[in-house]
Amino acid sequence: MAKKKASVNTDICVACGVCRLQCPREAISIYRGCYANVNEELCVGCGLCQKACPAEAIDLIERN
């Protein structure tokens, strides 16, 4: 299993969907048009979503 995972700061996410389009594992969805939501089981921590996010609302964090 990956050591890191994507984490979305929902306070600054603008729900633009750019991260969803960049995710190779389809681990990101937009929750009710409000913010991005990461499926932790699918996320491999590659960081493509983080790099693509125009709002800088995604961080890679260590898994528990």
N, C-alpha and C positions, 0 to 999 in steps of 0.2 A: 504494500500500500504506500501511496505517496506520503512524504513527510510533511508537506504543506498543503493548504487548501485556501481557496479564495474566500474572502470575507467582505461583504458589502456594507458600507456605512450608509444606512438607509436615510439618514438625515440630510445627506448631500447628493444622493443618487437622483438623477433626473429621469430615470426610466426610458432612456433613449433607445436601448436595445443593441447598442454597438457591441457590448460585451457578449451578448447572446449570439450574435453573428460570428464572433471570433472564436467561440469555444468549440474545439474539435470534438468534445465528448457530449455536446448538447446538455451540459450540466446547469445551464442558466436559463431561467425563465423570468418574465416580467410579471410581478404579482399585482394584479388588479390595476395595472397602469400606473402604479405608484413607485415601485422600486424593483431592482433586480434581486432575484432569489437564487441562491446556489444550492444545488443538490449535492451534498457532501459525499454521497456514495459514488457519484459519477465524476466528481472533480478530481483531477490528477495533479493540481497545483502547478500547471505549466506556466502561468503568468501572462498568457496572451490576452486575457480579459483585462487584466490590470494595465497592461501597456496600451490597450485600445480605449480605455475609459476616458472620455473628455472631461468628466467632472472629478477625476482622481478619487473616486469613491470606493475603489477596490484595493484591498491589501492582501498579501499572502501571509498567512499565519501558520504557526506550528499546529499540527494535529495533536489532540490530547491522547 
